[in-house]
């Protein structure tokens, strides 16, 4: 069984990154479907590296229960409910 996870990561530069050169790094939240939290963290790190973002530190990782999807507010930085449902059914980031 798979779940939707949110993984919060501090990232920094890699050669070819899209981060501006004067930016020391950034904090990103990655939403993805995985079977457990360990796999969610590992998959997030692989995904960031493949997109030329170097993970520095994972500051948080947690499962988002399906019944919580409707409670999350997109204006507060969360994806919309339909996007989370799509992640759950189709996978992706």
PDB file of N, CA, C and O in Angstrom:
ATOM      1  N   UNK A   1       0.848  -1.186   0.000  1.00  0.00           N
ATOM      2  CA  UNK A   1       0.000   0.000   0.000  1.00  0.00           C
ATOM      3  C   UNK A   1       0.885   1.238   0.000  1.00  0.00           C
ATOM      4  O   UNK A   1       1.912   1.272   0.678  1.00  0.00           O
ATOM      5  N   UNK A   2       0.492   2.244  -0.751  1.00  0.00           N
ATOM      6  CA  UNK A   2       1.270   3.472  -0.868  1.00  0.00           C
ATOM      7  C   UNK A   2       0.522   4.623  -0.187  1.00  0.00           C
ATOM      8  O   UNK A   2      -0.701   4.605  -0.043  1.00  0.00           O
ATOM      9  N   UNK A   3       1.299   5.614   0.220  1.00  0.00           N
ATOM     10  CA  UNK A   3       0.767   6.791   0.899  1.00  0.00           C
ATOM     11  C   UNK A   3       1.399   8.035   0.288  1.00  0.00           C
ATOM     12  O   UNK A   3       2.399   7.945  -0.425  1.00  0.00           O
ATOM     13  N   UNK A   4       0.813   9.193   0.569  1.00  0.00           N
ATOM     14  CA  UNK A   4       1.415  10.460   0.169  1.00  0.00           C
ATOM     15  C   UNK A   4       2.252  10.969   1.338  1.00  0.00           C
ATOM     16  O   UNK A   4       1.802  10.998   2.483  1.00  0.00           O
ATOM     17  N   UNK A   5       3.480  11.369   1.018  1.00  0.00           N
ATOM     18  CA  UNK A   5       4.395  11.915   2.016  1.00  0.00           C
ATOM     19  C   UNK A   5       4.809  13.322   1.618  1.00  0.00           C
ATOM     20  O   UNK A   5       4.844  13.665   0.436  1.00  0.00           O
ATOM     21  N   UNK A   6       5.120  14.122   2.617  1.00  0.00           N
ATOM     22  CA  UNK A   6       5.754  15.425   2.411  1.00  0.00           C
ATOM     23  C   UNK A   6       7.132  15.326   3.048  1.00  0.00           C
ATOM     24  O   UNK A   6       7.271  14.941   4.209  1.00  0.00           O
ATOM     25  N   UNK A   7       8.151  15.684   2.262  1.00  0.00           N
ATOM     26  CA  UNK A   7       9.525  15.656   2.745  1.00  0.00           C
ATOM     27  C   UNK A   7      10.085  17.069   2.572  1.00  0.00           C
ATOM     28  O   UNK A   7      10.137  17.588   1.456  1.00  0.00           O
ATOM     29  N   UNK A   8      10.505  17.690   3.679  1.00  0.00           N
ATOM     30  CA  UNK A   8      11.085  19.035   3.664  1.00  0.00           C
ATOM     31  C   UNK A   8      12.599  18.918   3.686  1.00  0.00           C
ATOM     32  O   UNK A   8      13.174  18.272   4.563  1.00  0.00           O
ATOM     33  N   UNK A   9      13.245  19.557   2.699  1.00  0.00           N
ATOM     34  CA  UNK A   9      14.678  19.378   2.492  1.00  0.00           C
ATOM     35  C   UNK A   9      15.350  20.728   2.260  1.00  0.00           C
ATOM     36  O   UNK A   9      14.826  21.583   1.547  1.00  0.00           O
ATOM     37  N   UNK A  10      16.518  20.904   2.875  1.00  0.00           N
ATOM     38  CA  UNK A  10      17.377  22.038   2.547  1.00  0.00           C
ATOM     39  C   UNK A  10      18.269  21.598   1.386  1.00  0.00           C
ATOM     40  O   UNK A  10      18.874  20.527   1.432  1.00  0.00           O
ATOM     41  N   UNK A  11      18.345  22.425   0.355  1.00  0.00           N
ATOM     42  CA  UNK A  11      19.160  22.089  -0.813  1.00  0.00           C
ATOM     43  C   UNK A  11      20.188  23.180  -1.059  1.00  0.00           C
ATOM     44  O   UNK A  11      20.058  24.299  -0.563  1.00  0.00           O
ATOM     45  N   UNK A  12      21.200  22.843  -1.824  1.00  0.00           N
ATOM     46  CA  UNK A  12      22.218  23.806  -2.226  1.00  0.00           C
ATOM     47  C   UNK A  12      22.604  23.537  -3.673  1.00  0.00           C
ATOM     48  O   UNK A  12      22.001  22.703  -4.348  1.00  0.00           O
ATOM     49  N   UNK A  13      23.618  24.257  -4.136  1.00  0.00           N
ATOM     50  CA  UNK A  13      24.031  24.213  -5.539  1.00  0.00           C
ATOM     51  C   UNK A  13      24.697  22.903  -5.945  1.00  0.00           C
ATOM     52  O   UNK A  13      25.397  22.256  -5.165  1.00  0.00           O
ATOM     53  N   UNK A  14      24.448  22.546  -7.189  1.00  0.00           N
ATOM     54  CA  UNK A  14      25.219  21.543  -7.913  1.00  0.00           C
ATOM     55  C   UNK A  14      25.515  22.184  -9.263  1.00  0.00           C
ATOM     56  O   UNK A  14      24.807  23.102  -9.678  1.00  0.00           O
ATOM     57  N   UNK A  15      26.533  21.722  -9.943  1.00  0.00           N
ATOM     58  CA  UNK A  15      26.837  22.276 -11.256  1.00  0.00           C
ATOM     59  C   UNK A  15      25.643  22.100 -12.180  1.00  0.00           C
ATOM     60  O   UNK A  15      25.120  20.994 -12.322  1.00  0.00           O
ATOM     61  N   UNK A  16      25.213  23.186 -12.807  1.00  0.00           N
ATOM     62  CA  UNK A  16      24.079  23.152 -13.712  1.00  0.00           C
ATOM     63  C   UNK A  16      22.731  23.403 -13.053  1.00  0.00           C
ATOM     64  O   UNK A  16      21.700  23.359 -13.725  1.00  0.00           O
ATOM     65  N   UNK A  17      22.721  23.666 -11.754  1.00  0.00           N
ATOM     66  CA  UNK A  17      21.470  23.881 -11.032  1.00  0.00           C
ATOM     67  C   UNK A  17      20.734  25.119 -11.533  1.00  0.00           C
ATOM     68  O   UNK A  17      21.333  25.994 -12.158  1.00  0.00           O
ATOM     69  N   UNK A  18      19.449  25.186 -11.261  1.00  0.00           N
ATOM     70  CA  UNK A  18      18.655  26.348 -11.631  1.00  0.00           C
ATOM     71  C   UNK A  18      18.640  27.408 -10.535  1.00  0.00           C
ATOM     72  O   UNK A  18      18.077  28.488 -10.721  1.00  0.00           O
ATOM     73  N   UNK A  19      19.257  27.104  -9.390  1.00  0.00           N
ATOM     74  CA  UNK A  19      19.319  28.107  -8.329  1.00  0.00           C
ATOM     75  C   UNK A  19      20.176  29.280  -8.796  1.00  0.00           C
ATOM     76  O   UNK A  19      21.217  29.066  -9.416  1.00  0.00           O
ATOM     77  N   UNK A  20      19.763  30.509  -8.513  1.00  0.00           N
ATOM     78  CA  UNK A  20      20.594  31.657  -8.870  1.00  0.00           C
ATOM     79  C   UNK A  20      21.962  31.562  -8.196  1.00  0.00           C
ATOM     80  O   UNK A  20      22.075  31.041  -7.086  1.00  0.00           O
ATOM     81  N   UNK A  21      22.991  32.061  -8.861  1.00  0.00           N
ATOM     82  CA  UNK A  21      24.354  31.933  -8.340  1.00  0.00           C
ATOM     83  C   UNK A  21      24.545  32.641  -7.004  1.00  0.00           C
ATOM     84  O   UNK A  21      25.397  32.237  -6.212  1.00  0.00           O
ATOM     85  N   UNK A  22      23.768  33.691  -6.738  1.00  0.00           N
ATOM     86  CA  UNK A  22      23.915  34.406  -5.467  1.00  0.00           C
ATOM     87  C   UNK A  22      23.038  33.821  -4.356  1.00  0.00           C
ATOM     88  O   UNK A  22      22.966  34.377  -3.260  1.00  0.00           O
ATOM     89  N   UNK A  23      22.383  32.711  -4.641  1.00  0.00           N
ATOM     90  CA  UNK A  23      21.535  32.034  -3.661  1.00  0.00           C
ATOM     91  C   UNK A  23      22.353  30.942  -2.982  1.00  0.00           C
ATOM     92  O   UNK A  23      22.891  30.057  -3.648  1.00  0.00           O
ATOM     93  N   UNK A  24      22.443  31.006  -1.670  1.00  0.00           N
ATOM     94  CA  UNK A  24      23.220  30.014  -0.938  1.00  0.00           C
ATOM     95  C   UNK A  24      22.538  28.663  -0.845  1.00  0.00           C
ATOM     96  O   UNK A  24      23.196  27.651  -0.605  1.00  0.00           O
ATOM     97  N   UNK A  25      21.254  28.634  -1.027  1.00  0.00           N
ATOM     98  CA  UNK A  25      20.492  27.402  -0.923  1.00  0.00           C
ATOM     99  C   UNK A  25      19.020  27.717  -0.812  1.00  0.00           C
ATOM    100  O   UNK A  25      18.611  28.866  -0.975  1.00  0.00           O
ATOM    101  N   UNK A  26      18.231  26.714  -0.539  1.00  0.00           N
ATOM    102  CA  UNK A  26      16.784  26.906  -0.427  1.00  0.00           C
ATOM    103  C   UNK A  26      16.194  25.766   0.399  1.00  0.00           C
ATOM    104  O   UNK A  26      16.832  24.738   0.627  1.00  0.00           O
ATOM    105  N   UNK A  27      14.985  25.977   0.829  1.00  0.00           N
ATOM    106  CA  UNK A  27      14.224  24.931   1.497  1.00  0.00           C
ATOM    107  C   UNK A  27      13.070  24.564   0.579  1.00  0.00           C
ATOM    108  O   UNK A  27      12.344  25.442   0.111  1.00  0.00           O
ATOM    109  N   UNK A  28      12.897  23.276   0.319  1.00  0.00           N
ATOM    110  CA  UNK A  28      11.828  22.808  -0.554  1.00  0.00           C
ATOM    111  C   UNK A  28      11.024  21.722   0.141  1.00  0.00           C
ATOM    112  O   UNK A  28      11.528  20.993   0.995  1.00  0.00           O
ATOM    113  N   UNK A  29       9.770  21.637  -0.247  1.00  0.00           N
ATOM    114  CA  UNK A  29       8.897  20.555   0.206  1.00  0.00           C
ATOM    115  C   UNK A  29       8.561  19.715  -1.014  1.00  0.00           C
ATOM    116  O   UNK A  29       8.103  20.235  -2.032  1.00  0.00           O
ATOM    117  N   UNK A  30       8.789  18.428  -0.906  1.00  0.00           N
ATOM    118  CA  UNK A  30       8.505  17.499  -1.988  1.00  0.00           C
ATOM    119  C   UNK A  30       7.364  16.599  -1.541  1.00  0.00           C
ATOM    120  O   UNK A  30       7.408  16.016  -0.458  1.00  0.00           O
ATOM    121  N   UNK A  31       6.345  16.492  -2.380  1.00  0.00           N
ATOM    122  CA  UNK A  31       5.215  15.610  -2.123  1.00  0.00           C
ATOM    123  C   UNK A  31       5.330  14.439  -3.086  1.00  0.00           C
ATOM    124  O   UNK A  31       5.562  14.630  -4.279  1.00  0.00           O
ATOM    125  N   UNK A  32       5.168  13.227  -2.567  1.00  0.00           N
ATOM    126  CA  UNK A  32       5.299  12.048  -3.407  1.00  0.00           C
ATOM    127  C   UNK A  32       4.547  10.876  -2.811  1.00  0.00           C
ATOM    128  O   UNK A  32       4.160  10.892  -1.642  1.00  0.00           O
ATOM    129  N   UNK A  33       4.347   9.857  -3.638  1.00  0.00           N
ATOM    130  CA  UNK A  33       3.703   8.621  -3.186  1.00  0.00           C
ATOM    131  C   UNK A  33       4.793   7.586  -2.958  1.00  0.00           C
ATOM    132  O   UNK A  33       5.630   7.349  -3.829  1.00  0.00           O
ATOM    133  N   UNK A  34       4.777   6.983  -1.798  1.00  0.00           N
ATOM    134  CA  UNK A  34       5.731   5.916  -1.456  1.00  0.00           C
ATOM    135  C   UNK A  34       5.076   4.974  -0.468  1.00  0.00           C
ATOM    136  O   UNK A  34       4.009   5.266   0.072  1.00  0.00           O
ATOM    137  N   UNK A  35       5.722   3.841  -0.234  1.00  0.00           N
ATOM    138  CA  UNK A  35       5.158   2.823   0.666  1.00  0.00           C
ATOM    139  C   UNK A  35       5.517   3.057   2.126  1.00  0.00           C
ATOM    140  O   UNK A  35       4.793   2.605   3.014  1.00  0.00           O
ATOM    141  N   UNK A  36       6.639   3.767   2.399  1.00  0.00           N
ATOM    142  CA  UNK A  36       7.027   4.047   3.778  1.00  0.00           C
ATOM    143  C   UNK A  36       7.897   5.305   3.814  1.00  0.00           C
ATOM    144  O   UNK A  36       8.353   5.786   2.776  1.00  0.00           O
ATOM    145  N   UNK A  37       8.116   5.820   4.996  1.00  0.00           N
ATOM    146  CA  UNK A  37       8.818   7.092   5.148  1.00  0.00           C
ATOM    147  C   UNK A  37      10.282   7.007   4.723  1.00  0.00           C
ATOM    148  O   UNK A  37      10.811   7.964   4.156  1.00  0.00           O
ATOM    149  N   UNK A  38      10.936   5.899   4.981  1.00  0.00           N
ATOM    150  CA  UNK A  38      12.339   5.740   4.574  1.00  0.00           C
ATOM    151  C   UNK A  38      12.456   5.799   3.052  1.00  0.00           C
ATOM    152  O   UNK A  38      13.338   6.471   2.517  1.00  0.00           O
ATOM    153  N   UNK A  39      11.575   5.101   2.368  1.00  0.00           N
ATOM    154  CA  UNK A  39      11.569   5.130   0.903  1.00  0.00           C
ATOM    155  C   UNK A  39      11.239   6.532   0.386  1.00  0.00           C
ATOM    156  O   UNK A  39      11.786   6.962  -0.630  1.00  0.00           O
ATOM    157  N   UNK A  40      10.349   7.247   1.081  1.00  0.00           N
ATOM    158  CA  UNK A  40       9.991   8.606   0.670  1.00  0.00           C
ATOM    159  C   UNK A  40      11.207   9.534   0.744  1.00  0.00           C
ATOM    160  O   UNK A  40      11.432  10.333  -0.165  1.00  0.00           O
ATOM    161  N   UNK A  41      11.982   9.432   1.809  1.00  0.00           N
ATOM    162  CA  UNK A  41      13.173  10.274   1.962  1.00  0.00           C
ATOM    163  C   UNK A  41      14.211   9.923   0.904  1.00  0.00           C
ATOM    164  O   UNK A  41      14.767  10.814   0.262  1.00  0.00           O
ATOM    165  N   UNK A  42      14.473   8.643   0.718  1.00  0.00           N
ATOM    166  CA  UNK A  42      15.467   8.217  -0.278  1.00  0.00           C
ATOM    167  C   UNK A  42      15.051   8.624  -1.687  1.00  0.00           C
ATOM    168  O   UNK A  42      15.880   9.095  -2.466  1.00  0.00           O
ATOM    169  N   UNK A  43      13.785   8.448  -2.019  1.00  0.00           N
ATOM    170  CA  UNK A  43      13.292   8.803  -3.344  1.00  0.00           C
ATOM    171  C   UNK A  43      13.371  10.317  -3.566  1.00  0.00           C
ATOM    172  O   UNK A  43      13.719  10.768  -4.657  1.00  0.00           O
ATOM    173  N   UNK A  44      13.052  11.089  -2.544  1.00  0.00           N
ATOM    174  CA  UNK A  44      13.144  12.550  -2.630  1.00  0.00           C
ATOM    175  C   UNK A  44      14.573  12.979  -2.914  1.00  0.00           C
ATOM    176  O   UNK A  44      14.813  13.813  -3.787  1.00  0.00           O
ATOM    177  N   UNK A  45      15.522  12.411  -2.181  1.00  0.00           N
ATOM    178  CA  UNK A  45      16.931  12.774  -2.386  1.00  0.00           C
ATOM    179  C   UNK A  45      17.382  12.419  -3.799  1.00  0.00           C
ATOM    180  O   UNK A  45      18.069  13.214  -4.439  1.00  0.00           O
ATOM    181  N   UNK A  46      17.011  11.246  -4.295  1.00  0.00           N
ATOM    182  CA  UNK A  46      17.369  10.853  -5.670  1.00  0.00           C
ATOM    183  C   UNK A  46      16.757  11.808  -6.692  1.00  0.00           C
ATOM    184  O   UNK A  46      17.416  12.208  -7.652  1.00  0.00           O
ATOM    185  N   UNK A  47      15.511  12.165  -6.481  1.00  0.00           N
ATOM    186  CA  UNK A  47      14.818  13.065  -7.400  1.00  0.00           C
ATOM    187  C   UNK A  47      15.493  14.442  -7.425  1.00  0.00           C
ATOM    188  O   UNK A  47      15.703  15.010  -8.497  1.00  0.00           O
ATOM    189  N   UNK A  48      15.828  14.972  -6.259  1.00  0.00           N
ATOM    190  CA  UNK A  48      16.485  16.282  -6.204  1.00  0.00           C
ATOM    191  C   UNK A  48      17.845  16.245  -6.900  1.00  0.00           C
ATOM    192  O   UNK A  48      18.171  17.148  -7.671  1.00  0.00           O
ATOM    193  N   UNK A  49      18.631  15.217  -6.634  1.00  0.00           N
ATOM    194  CA  UNK A  49      19.950  15.098  -7.263  1.00  0.00           C
ATOM    195  C   UNK A  49      19.813  14.994  -8.780  1.00  0.00           C
ATOM    196  O   UNK A  49      20.590  15.604  -9.515  1.00  0.00           O
ATOM    197  N   UNK A  50      18.831  14.227  -9.254  1.00  0.00           N
ATOM    198  CA  UNK A  50      18.653  14.082 -10.700  1.00  0.00           C
ATOM    199  C   UNK A  50      18.247  15.408 -11.350  1.00  0.00           C
ATOM    200  O   UNK A  50      18.421  15.588 -12.556  1.00  0.00           O
ATOM    201  N   UNK A  51      17.707  16.333 -10.553  1.00  0.00           N
ATOM    202  CA  UNK A  51      17.339  17.658 -11.042  1.00  0.00           C
ATOM    203  C   UNK A  51      18.369  18.721 -10.657  1.00  0.00           C
ATOM    204  O   UNK A  51      18.096  19.921 -10.712  1.00  0.00           O
ATOM    205  N   UNK A  52      19.557  18.254 -10.268  1.00  0.00           N
ATOM    206  CA  UNK A  52      20.717  19.110  -9.971  1.00  0.00           C
ATOM    207  C   UNK A  52      20.548  19.990  -8.738  1.00  0.00           C
ATOM    208  O   UNK A  52      21.040  21.117  -8.690  1.00  0.00           O
ATOM    209  N   UNK A  53      19.850  19.462  -7.751  1.00  0.00           N
ATOM    210  CA  UNK A  53      19.755  20.112  -6.442  1.00  0.00           C
ATOM    211  C   UNK A  53      20.389  19.177  -5.425  1.00  0.00           C
ATOM    212  O   UNK A  53      19.992  18.018  -5.315  1.00  0.00           O
ATOM    213  N   UNK A  54      21.367  19.670  -4.686  1.00  0.00           N
ATOM    214  CA  UNK A  54      22.075  18.838  -3.715  1.00  0.00           C
ATOM    215  C   UNK A  54      21.373  18.902  -2.356  1.00  0.00           C
ATOM    216  O   UNK A  54      21.347  19.962  -1.731  1.00  0.00           O
ATOM    217  N   UNK A  55      20.804  17.790  -1.892  1.00  0.00           N
ATOM    218  CA  UNK A  55      20.185  17.774  -0.568  1.00  0.00           C
ATOM    219  C   UNK A  55      21.250  17.950   0.524  1.00  0.00           C
ATOM    220  O   UNK A  55      22.285  17.284   0.508  1.00  0.00           O
ATOM    221  N   UNK A  56      20.981  18.847   1.459  1.00  0.00           N
ATOM    222  CA  UNK A  56      21.897  19.099   2.566  1.00  0.00           C
ATOM    223  C   UNK A  56      21.356  18.461   3.843  1.00  0.00           C
ATOM    224  O   UNK A  56      22.090  17.814   4.590  1.00  0.00           O
ATOM    225  N   UNK A  57      20.055  18.657   4.081  1.00  0.00           N
ATOM    226  CA  UNK A  57      19.465  18.176   5.328  1.00  0.00           C
ATOM    227  C   UNK A  57      17.965  17.960   5.129  1.00  0.00           C
ATOM    228  O   UNK A  57      17.279  18.802   4.550  1.00  0.00           O
ATOM    229  N   UNK A  58      17.473  16.843   5.606  1.00  0.00           N
ATOM    230  CA  UNK A  58      16.033  16.595   5.640  1.00  0.00           C
ATOM    231  C   UNK A  58      15.546  17.079   6.999  1.00  0.00           C
ATOM    232  O   UNK A  58      15.912  16.520   8.033  1.00  0.00           O
ATOM    233  N   UNK A  59      14.720  18.119   6.991  1.00  0.00           N
ATOM    234  CA  UNK A  59      14.277  18.695   8.264  1.00  0.00           C
ATOM    235  C   UNK A  59      12.976  18.088   8.766  1.00  0.00           C
ATOM    236  O   UNK A  59      12.684  18.146   9.960  1.00  0.00           O
ATOM    237  N   UNK A  60      12.189  17.504   7.860  1.00  0.00           N
ATOM    238  CA  UNK A  60      10.931  16.867   8.271  1.00  0.00           C
ATOM    239  C   UNK A  60      10.467  15.923   7.174  1.00  0.00           C
ATOM    240  O   UNK A  60      10.747  16.128   5.993  1.00  0.00           O
ATOM    241  N   UNK A  61       9.760  14.894   7.587  1.00  0.00           N
ATOM    242  CA  UNK A  61       9.144  13.968   6.649  1.00  0.00           C
ATOM    243  C   UNK A  61       7.959  13.337   7.358  1.00  0.00           C
ATOM    244  O   UNK A  61       8.086  12.810   8.463  1.00  0.00           O
ATOM    245  N   UNK A  62       6.811  13.398   6.712  1.00  0.00           N
ATOM    246  CA  UNK A  62       5.641  12.806   7.345  1.00  0.00           C
ATOM    247  C   UNK A  62       4.600  12.389   6.315  1.00  0.00           C
ATOM    248  O   UNK A  62       4.539  12.910   5.201  1.00  0.00           O
ATOM    249  N   UNK A  63       3.792  11.436   6.733  1.00  0.00           N
ATOM    250  CA  UNK A  63       2.709  10.913   5.898  1.00  0.00           C
ATOM    251  C   UNK A  63       1.508  11.842   6.012  1.00  0.00           C
ATOM    252  O   UNK A  63       1.180  12.316   7.100  1.00  0.00           O
ATOM    253  N   UNK A  64       0.855  12.100   4.882  1.00  0.00           N
ATOM    254  CA  UNK A  64      -0.380  12.870   4.875  1.00  0.00           C
ATOM    255  C   UNK A  64      -1.519  11.886   4.644  1.00  0.00           C
ATOM    256  O   UNK A  64      -1.596  11.248   3.594  1.00  0.00           O
ATOM    257  N   UNK A  65      -2.383  11.770   5.611  1.00  0.00           N
ATOM    258  CA  UNK A  65      -3.512  10.847   5.517  1.00  0.00           C
ATOM    259  C   UNK A  65      -4.501  11.338   4.461  1.00  0.00           C
ATOM    260  O   UNK A  65      -4.707  12.542   4.305  1.00  0.00           O
ATOM    261  N   UNK A  66      -5.100  10.415   3.752  1.00  0.00           N
ATOM    262  CA  UNK A  66      -6.020  10.765   2.670  1.00  0.00           C
ATOM    263  C   UNK A  66      -7.184  11.623   3.161  1.00  0.00           C
ATOM    264  O   UNK A  66      -7.644  12.507   2.439  1.00  0.00           O
ATOM    265  N   UNK A  67      -7.667  11.373   4.380  1.00  0.00           N
ATOM    266  CA  UNK A  67      -8.782  12.175   4.888  1.00  0.00           C
ATOM    267  C   UNK A  67      -8.356  13.591   5.277  1.00  0.00           C
ATOM    268  O   UNK A  67      -9.211  14.417   5.595  1.00  0.00           O
ATOM    269  N   UNK A  68      -7.051  13.890   5.258  1.00  0.00           N
ATOM    270  CA  UNK A  68      -6.548  15.239   5.536  1.00  0.00           C
ATOM    271  C   UNK A  68      -6.401  16.072   4.262  1.00  0.00           C
ATOM    272  O   UNK A  68      -6.212  17.285   4.351  1.00  0.00           O
ATOM    273  N   UNK A  69      -6.482  15.460   3.092  1.00  0.00           N
ATOM    274  CA  UNK A  69      -6.259  16.174   1.832  1.00  0.00           C
ATOM    275  C   UNK A  69      -7.146  17.413   1.721  1.00  0.00           C
ATOM    276  O   UNK A  69      -6.682  18.474   1.302  1.00  0.00           O
ATOM    277  N   UNK A  70      -8.410  17.282   2.090  1.00  0.00           N
ATOM    278  CA  UNK A  70      -9.352  18.397   1.934  1.00  0.00           C
ATOM    279  C   UNK A  70      -9.110  19.505   2.958  1.00  0.00           C
ATOM    280  O   UNK A  70      -9.582  20.626   2.770  1.00  0.00           O
ATOM    281  N   UNK A  71      -8.385  19.212   4.032  1.00  0.00           N
ATOM    282  CA  UNK A  71      -8.136  20.202   5.082  1.00  0.00           C
ATOM    283  C   UNK A  71      -6.932  21.094   4.792  1.00  0.00           C
ATOM    284  O   UNK A  71      -6.813  22.174   5.372  1.00  0.00           O
ATOM    285  N   UNK A  72      -6.041  20.660   3.907  1.00  0.00           N
ATOM    286  CA  UNK A  72      -4.847  21.429   3.608  1.00  0.00           C
ATOM    287  C   UNK A  72      -5.206  22.609   2.713  1.00  0.00           C
ATOM    288  O   UNK A  72      -5.986  22.467   1.772  1.00  0.00           O
ATOM    289  N   UNK A  73      -4.639  23.761   3.006  1.00  0.00           N
ATOM    290  CA  UNK A  73      -4.977  24.991   2.298  1.00  0.00           C
ATOM    291  C   UNK A  73      -3.919  25.349   1.267  1.00  0.00           C
ATOM    292  O   UNK A  73      -2.785  25.653   1.638  1.00  0.00           O
ATOM    293  N   UNK A  74      -4.261  25.323  -0.030  1.00  0.00           N
ATOM    294  CA  UNK A  74      -3.285  25.654  -1.081  1.00  0.00           C
ATOM    295  C   UNK A  74      -2.650  27.029  -0.883  1.00  0.00           C
ATOM    296  O   UNK A  74      -1.475  27.219  -1.197  1.00  0.00           O
ATOM    297  N   UNK A  75      -3.419  27.989  -0.362  1.00  0.00           N
ATOM    298  CA  UNK A  75      -2.858  29.322  -0.176  1.00  0.00           C
ATOM    299  C   UNK A  75      -1.779  29.356   0.912  1.00  0.00           C
ATOM    300  O   UNK A  75      -1.048  30.341   1.014  1.00  0.00           O
ATOM    301  N   UNK A  76      -1.669  28.324   1.706  1.00  0.00           N
ATOM    302  CA  UNK A  76      -0.630  28.233   2.726  1.00  0.00           C
ATOM    303  C   UNK A  76       0.561  27.417   2.238  1.00  0.00           C
ATOM    304  O   UNK A  76       1.427  27.049   3.031  1.00  0.00           O
ATOM    305  N   UNK A  77       0.610  27.134   0.940  1.00  0.00           N
ATOM    306  CA  UNK A  77       1.743  26.430   0.362  1.00  0.00           C
ATOM    307  C   UNK A  77       1.531  24.946   0.127  1.00  0.00           C
ATOM    308  O   UNK A  77       2.429  24.267  -0.372  1.00  0.00           O
ATOM    309  N   UNK A  78       0.370  24.436   0.474  1.00  0.00           N
ATOM    310  CA  UNK A  78       0.089  23.025   0.243  1.00  0.00           C
ATOM    311  C   UNK A  78      -0.483  22.834  -1.160  1.00  0.00           C
ATOM    312  O   UNK A  78      -1.111  23.746  -1.697  1.00  0.00           O
ATOM    313  N   UNK A  79      -0.276  21.672  -1.753  1.00  0.00           N
ATOM    314  CA  UNK A  79      -0.915  21.384  -3.047  1.00  0.00           C
ATOM    315  C   UNK A  79      -2.427  21.293  -2.864  1.00  0.00           C
ATOM    316  O   UNK A  79      -2.925  21.132  -1.750  1.00  0.00           O
ATOM    317  N   UNK A  80      -3.139  21.397  -3.967  1.00  0.00           N
ATOM    318  CA  UNK A  80      -4.591  21.263  -3.919  1.00  0.00           C
ATOM    319  C   UNK A  80      -4.970  19.800  -3.693  1.00  0.00           C
ATOM    320  O   UNK A  80      -4.189  18.890  -3.971  1.00  0.00           O
ATOM    321  N   UNK A  81      -6.176  19.597  -3.187  1.00  0.00           N
ATOM    322  CA  UNK A  81      -6.666  18.249  -2.894  1.00  0.00           C
ATOM    323  C   UNK A  81      -6.591  17.353  -4.128  1.00  0.00           C
ATOM    324  O   UNK A  81      -6.179  16.198  -4.025  1.00  0.00           O
ATOM    325  N   UNK A  82      -6.983  17.870  -5.294  1.00  0.00           N
ATOM    326  CA  UNK A  82      -6.949  17.066  -6.523  1.00  0.00           C
ATOM    327  C   UNK A  82      -5.530  16.645  -6.867  1.00  0.00           C
ATOM    328  O   UNK A  82      -5.324  15.542  -7.373  1.00  0.00           O
ATOM    329  N   UNK A  83      -4.545  17.502  -6.602  1.00  0.00           N
ATOM    330  CA  UNK A  83      -3.147  17.159  -6.879  1.00  0.00           C
ATOM    331  C   UNK A  83      -2.660  16.039  -5.957  1.00  0.00           C
ATOM    332  O   UNK A  83      -1.930  15.147  -6.391  1.00  0.00           O
ATOM    333  N   UNK A  84      -3.062  16.087  -4.698  1.00  0.00           N
ATOM    334  CA  UNK A  84      -2.682  15.028  -3.761  1.00  0.00           C
ATOM    335  C   UNK A  84      -3.353  13.709  -4.133  1.00  0.00           C
ATOM    336  O   UNK A  84      -2.740  12.646  -4.037  1.00  0.00           O
ATOM    337  N   UNK A  85      -4.609  13.783  -4.556  1.00  0.00           N
ATOM    338  CA  UNK A  85      -5.296  12.564  -5.012  1.00  0.00           C
ATOM    339  C   UNK A  85      -4.622  11.982  -6.245  1.00  0.00           C
ATOM    340  O   UNK A  85      -4.506  10.763  -6.373  1.00  0.00           O
ATOM    341  N   UNK A  86      -4.171  12.854  -7.164  1.00  0.00           N
ATOM    342  CA  UNK A  86      -3.444  12.388  -8.345  1.00  0.00           C
ATOM    343  C   UNK A  86      -2.142  11.717  -7.947  1.00  0.00           C
ATOM    344  O   UNK A  86      -1.785  10.683  -8.513  1.00  0.00           O
ATOM    345  N   UNK A  87      -1.422  12.286  -6.980  1.00  0.00           N
ATOM    346  CA  UNK A  87      -0.187  11.656  -6.491  1.00  0.00           C
ATOM    347  C   UNK A  87      -0.482  10.265  -5.955  1.00  0.00           C
ATOM    348  O   UNK A  87       0.229   9.307  -6.258  1.00  0.00           O
ATOM    349  N   UNK A  88      -1.524  10.163  -5.165  1.00  0.00           N
ATOM    350  CA  UNK A  88      -1.869   8.894  -4.552  1.00  0.00           C
ATOM    351  C   UNK A  88      -2.218   7.843  -5.598  1.00  0.00           C
ATOM    352  O   UNK A  88      -1.856   6.676  -5.452  1.00  0.00           O
ATOM    353  N   UNK A  89      -2.919   8.250  -6.649  1.00  0.00           N
ATOM    354  CA  UNK A  89      -3.337   7.273  -7.645  1.00  0.00           C
ATOM    355  C   UNK A  89      -2.294   7.033  -8.741  1.00  0.00           C
ATOM    356  O   UNK A  89      -2.160   5.911  -9.228  1.00  0.00           O
ATOM    357  N   UNK A  90      -1.557   8.077  -9.132  1.00  0.00           N
ATOM    358  CA  UNK A  90      -0.662   7.965 -10.284  1.00  0.00           C
ATOM    359  C   UNK A  90       0.817   8.039  -9.949  1.00  0.00           C
ATOM    360  O   UNK A  90       1.649   7.733 -10.803  1.00  0.00           O
ATOM    361  N   UNK A  91       1.172   8.437  -8.734  1.00  0.00           N
ATOM    362  CA  UNK A  91       2.566   8.607  -8.367  1.00  0.00           C
ATOM    363  C   UNK A  91       3.088   9.947  -8.856  1.00  0.00           C
ATOM    364  O   UNK A  91       2.313  10.825  -9.234  1.00  0.00           O
ATOM    365  N   UNK A  92       4.404  10.098  -8.848  1.00  0.00           N
ATOM    366  CA  UNK A  92       5.033  11.338  -9.280  1.00  0.00           C
ATOM    367  C   UNK A  92       5.514  12.159  -8.104  1.00  0.00           C
ATOM    368  O   UNK A  92       5.558  11.691  -6.966  1.00  0.00           O
ATOM    369  N   UNK A  93       5.877  13.405  -8.408  1.00  0.00           N
ATOM    370  CA  UNK A  93       6.389  14.351  -7.395  1.00  0.00           C
ATOM    371  C   UNK A  93       5.645  15.647  -7.509  1.00  0.00           C
ATOM    372  O   UNK A  93       5.914  16.581  -6.754  1.00  0.00           O
TER     373      UNK A  93
END
